[in-house]
């Protein structure tokens, strides 16, 4: 069995997964993140990006070879 993490993937795949992760985080926690960003005077996109990266490491990657 092959175990890979996010860092082992090529740049194109990383970007696609990051985009998917951002959409997932925004769908699940968007209003909470927006409120947090406004409360602490942070850029919402920066907060979203940080949370999306954290979310990437909770994924299990399955590949068909």
C-alpha positions in Angstrom: 0.0 0.0 0.0 1.2 3.5 -0.8 0.8 6.3 1.7 1.1 9.9 0.5 0.4 13.2 2.1 -0.4 16.6 0.6 3.3 17.5 0.2 4.1 14.4 -1.9 1.6 15.6 -4.7 2.5 17.6 -7.7 1.8 21.4 -7.8 -1.3 21.1 -10.1 -2.9 18.5 -7.8 -2.0 20.5 -4.7 -3.7 23.6 -6.2 -6.8 21.6 -7.1 -7.1 20.1 -3.7 -6.5 23.5 -2.0 -9.3 24.9 -4.1 -11.6 22.0 -3.1 -10.6 22.4 0.5 -11.4 26.2 0.5 -14.8 25.5 -0.9 -15.4 22.9 1.7 -14.3 25.1 4.6 -16.2 28.0 3.3 -19.4 25.9 3.0 -19.0 24.5 6.5 -17.5 27.4 8.5 -17.8 30.4 6.2 -20.0 32.5 8.5 -18.0 31.7 11.6 -14.7 32.5 9.9 -16.1 35.8 8.5 -17.2 36.8 12.0 -13.8 35.9 13.4 -12.0 37.8 10.7 -14.1 40.9 11.3 -13.8 40.7 15.1 -10.0 40.5 14.9 -9.6 42.8 11.9 -8.2 40.1 9.6 -8.5 39.5 5.9 -11.2 36.8 5.4 -9.4 35.3 2.4 -6.2 34.9 4.5 -8.1 33.2 7.3 -9.9 31.0 4.8 -6.6 30.0 3.2 -5.1 29.0 6.6 -8.1 26.9 7.5 -8.2 25.3 4.1 -4.5 24.2 4.4 -5.2 22.8 7.9 -8.2 21.0 6.5 -6.1 19.4 3.7 -4.2 17.3 6.3 -7.4 15.8 7.6 -8.1 14.3 4.2 -7.4 10.6 3.3 -5.9 10.4 -0.2 -6.9 7.4 -2.3 -5.3 6.7 -5.7 -6.2 4.3 -8.4 -3.1 3.0 -10.0 
